[in-house]
Amino acid sequence: MTNFRISALLLALSPLWVSASLSAEELNQVDPVSAIDAKLTEKNSDIERIAATQISAAEHLKQQQNQKSKLQREGDELKAKRNRAKSVLDKQYSRLLEDPETDLVSFQKSYQDAWAAVKENQSAQLDNQQAINESEIHLSQLKQKQARLNNEQANLRESKVEARVKRIATELRESAVLETSYTTTCAATMTLGECAAQGKHLTNQKAVQTFKSQLLDQLTESTLAKQNLQGVQLNIHVQDSQAIKSGFSGNNAYSVQMQAQLQAKPEAVAACKLLNVSTRYCLTGRDAAVVKKNDKQWANVTVRSDQYNDSVTINGIKYGSTPLEVALPNGRHHVTISKQGYESYNRTVTISGSDTIWVKLLPSKNS
């Protein structure tokens, strides 16, 4: 028996993959992260340039300070020379009292030249000190500018993280209409309704996994996100689904072709986890998504046991042996894990998010 239905989903939603929050105008805008990267590149160049200028200014100040020390030593030597010239001139004055013919011109000139050299040195020291003061002010201004640039760089880096988080959070809030086909083998003891329900359930599950894979592939930072995916709840919702073709194809094989409308409504800190940054970037000013009551939220569940070649059945549907990962809607599910020679594990578990079911099978008392 084959049933055909005309789906209204594809008519209602176009294109097949649409963003839940991006408008056409926003799509035409420059990526904020790229814009911040350009500013960071420019800021880094400014910092490197100011650092080079600061090194040059510091070296120049050091040379001026060395010149100051040199001028001070020369000044001390010139003052000593002047004092010696004065002492010689004083002696010649004393001789002049005894010998009026004593020539004082050469001694006076030596003393005058010594005085002129001292004054010239003092002037040079004043100029040098003024230059040092100006260099120190210039160097201080460069340091302040470098500190300001470093602060602006830090702010840009912070803004970049915020922009990356916002970008991936937007990219995660996607919706899509997927057409999915799946063939399952129904047990001979199953009714037609049970077989159809199993086929629909497994097809929806495949749609969820396909949507999740496509969602991660289209992320701007897809590689990094996949590396940090462990423990992140993307909360895939099947908002609507309907079979467009179904029927038996022989040997109890039941095929279902469905169209499903899906949407990701990730946890509040999903973007931060995927980017491996502090969750504070996600928790500030972010409104929680409103989940419709009729939405079906799916979670990734890993099932493991301590035995090989066991058999896992969930809600009457056989999934094979552990370890396995299945997508299940949140809620209560009956899980059975069995193996010949061991006591079967039968439990009803409540799924409210990604989780792992770990089972230790005990040997059968009859074996």
C-alpha positions in Angstrom: 0.0 0.0 0.0 1.3 3.4 -0.9 -0.1 6.7 0.3 0.5 10.1 -1.4 -0.1 13.5 0.2 0.5 17.0 -1.2 2.6 18.9 1.3 1.9 22.5 2.1 5.2 23.0 3.9 7.2 23.8 0.9 4.7 26.4 -0.3 4.6 27.9 3.2 8.3 28.2 3.7 10.7 29.3 1.0 13.6 29.1 0.6 14.3 25.7 2.2 17.0 27.0 4.5 16.2 30.4 6.0 17.6 32.4 8.9 15.2 33.1 11.8 16.6 36.5 12.5 18.6 37.9 9.5 16.9 40.3 7.1 18.0 40.9 3.5 19.3 44.3 4.5 21.4 42.7 7.3 22.8 40.1 4.9 24.1 42.9 2.7 26.0 44.5 5.6 29.6 43.9 6.3 30.3 41.1 8.8 30.9 42.9 12.1 33.7 40.5 13.0 35.5 41.3 9.8 35.0 45.0 10.4 36.5 44.7 13.9 39.4 42.6 12.5 40.2 45.4 10.1 40.2 47.9 13.0 42.4 45.5 15.0 44.9 45.3 12.2 45.0 49.1 12.0 45.3 49.4 15.8 48.1 46.8 15.9 50.0 48.9 13.2 49.5 52.0 15.3 50.8 50.2 18.4 53.8 48.9 16.6 54.5 52.4 15.1 54.1 54.2 18.5 56.3 51.5 20.1 59.1 52.1 17.6 58.7 55.9 18.1 58.9 55.4 21.8 62.1 53.3 21.5 63.7 56.0 19.3 62.6 58.8 21.7 63.9 56.8 24.8 67.3 56.4 23.0 67.4 60.0 22.1 66.6 61.0 25.7 69.4 58.7 26.9 71.9 60.4 24.5 70.8 63.8 25.9 71.3 62.6 29.5 74.7 61.3 28.5 75.5 64.7 27.0 74.3 66.3 30.2 76.8 64.2 32.2 79.5 65.1 29.7 78.8 68.8 29.9 78.8 68.7 33.7 82.2 67.1 33.7 83.5 69.6 31.2 82.0 72.4 33.3 83.8 71.2 36.4 87.1 71.1 34.4 86.5 74.5 32.9 85.8 76.1 36.3 89.0 74.5 37.6 90.9 76.0 34.6 89.3 79.4 35.2 90.3 79.3 38.8 93.9 78.4 37.8 93.9 81.3 35.3 92.6 83.7 38.0 95.3 82.5 40.4 98.0 83.1 37.8 96.6 86.5 37.0 96.5 87.4 40.7 100.2 86.6 41.0 101.0 88.8 38.0 99.1 91.6 39.6 101.2 91.2 42.7 104.4 91.3 40.6 103.0 94.4 38.9 103.3 96.3 42.2 107.0 95.5 42.3 107.6 95.7 38.5 105.4 98.2 36.7 106.7 96.8 33.4 105.1 93.4 34.0 102.9 92.4 31.0 99.4 91.3 32.1 97.8 91.1 28.6 98.4 87.4 28.0 97.3 86.5 31.5 94.2 88.6 31.3 93.3 86.9 27.9 93.8 83.5 29.4 91.5 84.4 32.3 88.9 85.9 29.9 89.0 82.9 27.6 88.5 80.6 30.6 85.5 82.6 31.8 84.0 82.6 28.3 84.4 78.8 28.1 82.7 78.4 31.5 79.8 80.6 30.3 79.5 78.8 27.0 79.4 75.5 28.9 76.7 76.8 31.3 74.6 77.9 28.3 75.1 74.5 26.7 74.0 72.9 29.9 70.8 75.0 30.0 70.0 74.1 26.4 70.7 70.5 27.1 68.4 70.5 30.2 65.6 72.2 28.3 66.0 69.6 25.5 65.9 66.8 28.2 62.7 68.3 29.7 61.1 68.4 26.2 62.2 64.9 25.5 60.8 63.6 28.8 57.4 65.3 28.1 57.4 63.8 24.6 58.2 60.4 25.9 55.5 60.7 28.6 53.0 61.6 25.9 54.1 58.6 23.8 53.6 56.3 26.7 50.2 57.7 27.4 49.3 57.3 23.7 50.5 53.7 23.8 48.5 53.0 26.9 45.4 54.4 25.2 46.0 52.4 22.1 46.5 49.2 24.2 43.2 49.9 26.0 41.5 50.5 22.6 43.0 47.2 21.3 41.7 45.4 24.4 38.3 46.9 23.9 38.3 45.8 20.2 39.3 42.3 21.2 36.5 42.2 23.6 34.1 43.6 21.0 35.3 40.9 18.6 34.5 38.1 21.0 31.0 39.7 21.5 30.5 40.0 17.7 31.6 36.4 17.2 29.2 35.2 19.8 26.4 37.3 18.4 27.2 36.0 14.9 27.2 32.3 15.7 24.1 32.8 18.0 22.3 34.3 15.0 23.5 31.5 12.7 22.3 28.9 15.2 18.7 30.2 15.2 17.9 28.7 11.8 14.9 27.0 10.4 14.5 24.7 7.4 12.1 22.5 5.6 13.8 19.1 4.8 12.6 16.3 2.7 13.8 13.0 4.2 13.4 9.4 3.2 13.9 6.4 5.5 13.3 2.6 5.2 12.7 0.5 8.2 12.0 -3.2 8.7 8.9 -3.9 10.6 8.5 -6.9 12.8 5.9 -9.4 11.7 4.0 -9.0 14.9 3.6 -5.2 14.4 0.3 -3.7 13.3 0.2 -1.4 10.2 -0.3 1.5 12.6 2.7 0.6 14.7 4.8 0.1 11.6 3.8 3.5 10.2 4.5 5.2 13.6 8.0 3.6 13.7 8.7 4.7 10.2 7.6 8.2 10.8 9.5 8.4 14.1 12.8 7.2 12.5 12.4 9.4 9.5 11.9 12.4 11.8 14.9 11.4 13.7 17.0 11.2 10.5 15.7 14.7 9.6 16.8 16.0 13.0 20.3 14.6 12.5 20.5 15.9 8.9 19.4 19.4 10.0 21.9 19.4 12.9 24.7 18.4 10.5 23.7 21.1 7.9 23.4 23.7 10.7 26.9 23.0 11.9 28.3 23.0 8.4 27.0 26.4 7.6 28.4 28.1 10.7 31.1 30.7 9.9 33.4 29.1 12.5 32.2 25.6 11.7 35.5 23.8 12.4 35.9 25.3 15.9 32.2 24.8 16.7 32.4 21.0 15.9 35.5 20.7 18.1 33.5 22.1 21.1 30.2 20.4 20.3 30.4 18.0 23.2 27.7 18.8 25.8 26.1 21.7 23.8 22.3 21.5 23.6 21.2 22.8 20.2 17.6 21.9 20.9 16.3 20.9 17.5 12.5 21.3 17.3 10.3 19.5 14.8 7.6 22.1 14.4 5.6 20.3 11.8 6.0 17.2 9.7 3.9 15.2 7.2 4.4 12.1 5.1 4.3 12.7 1.3 4.9 9.1 0.4 4.9 5.8 2.4 4.4 2.1 1.8 5.8 -1.4 1.9 8.5 -2.4 -0.6 8.7 -6.1 0.2 10.3 -8.2 3.0 8.5 -6.1 5.6 10.5 -3.1 4.5 8.4 0.1 5.1 9.6 3.3 3.4 8.6 6.8 4.4 9.3 10.0 2.6 8.5 13.1 4.7 8.8 16.8 4.8 9.5 18.3 8.2 9.8 21.9 9.4 12.7 22.1 11.9 14.2 24.9 13.9 17.1 25.1 16.3 16.5 26.8 19.6 19.9 26.4 21.3 20.5 26.8 25.0 21.4 30.3 26.2 25.1 29.6 26.4 25.4 27.5 23.2 27.3 30.1 21.2 29.8 30.6 24.0 30.4 26.9 24.4 30.9 26.4 20.7 33.5 29.2 20.6 35.1 28.2 23.9 34.7 31.6 25.4 33.3 32.8 28.8 29.6 32.3 29.2 29.3 35.9 30.4 29.2 36.9 26.7 26.0 34.9 26.3 24.2 35.7 29.5 24.2 39.5 29.3 21.1 41.1 27.7 20.0 37.9 25.9 16.3 37.1 26.0 15.4 33.5 26.4 13.7 32.0 23.4 10.0 31.4 23.7 9.3 27.7 23.0 5.8 26.9 21.6 3.9 24.3 23.5 3.4 22.2 20.4 7.1 22.2 19.4 8.8 18.9 19.8 12.3 19.4 21.3 14.9 16.7 20.4 18.0 15.8 22.3 21.1 13.6 21.5 21.1 10.5 23.8 24.1 8.1 23.9 23.3 4.5 25.0 26.2 2.3 26.3 26.5 -1.0 28.1 29.3 -3.1 29.4 28.5 -5.9 26.8 29.1 -6.3 23.1 26.5 -7.6 20.6 23.6 -6.5 22.8 20.3 -5.2 21.5 18.7 -1.8 22.2 15.0 -1.2 21.9 13.5 2.2 22.6 9.7 2.6 22.7 9.4 -0.7 20.9 11.8 0.3 18.1 15.0 -1.7 17.7 18.2 0.4 17.2 20.9 -2.3 17.1 23.7 -2.8 19.6 25.6 -0.3 21.8 27.3 2.0 21.8 24.8 4.1 19.8 23.7 7.7 19.6 20.0 8.5 18.9 18.0 11.7 18.7 14.9 11.5 20.9 12.2 14.1 21.7 12.2 15.3 25.3 9.9 13.3 27.5 9.5 9.8 28.8 10.9 6.8 26.9 11.0 3.1 27.6 14.5 1.7 27.1 15.3 -2.0 26.9 18.8 -3.5 26.6 19.1 -7.2 26.3 21.6 -10.0 25.5 21.3 -13.7 25.7 22.6 -15.0 29.0 22.0 -11.7 30.8 19.2 -10.1 32.7 17.4 -7.5 30.5 17.5 -3.8 31.4 14.0 -2.3 31.3 13.5 1.2 32.4 11.4 4.2 31.6 13.7 7.3 31.5 12.9 10.9 31.2 14.9 12.9 28.6 15.2 16.7 29.1 18.4 17.3 27.2 21.5 15.6 25.8 22.4 12.7 28.1 24.1 9.3 28.3 22.4 6.1 29.4 25.0 3.7 30.8 23.9 0.2 31.7 25.7 -2.8 33.4 24.0 -6.0 32.4 24.0 -8.7 35.1 24.3 -12.4 34.2 21.0 -14.3 34.1 20.2 -16.3 37.2 19.2 -19.2 35.0 22.5 -19.4 33.1 
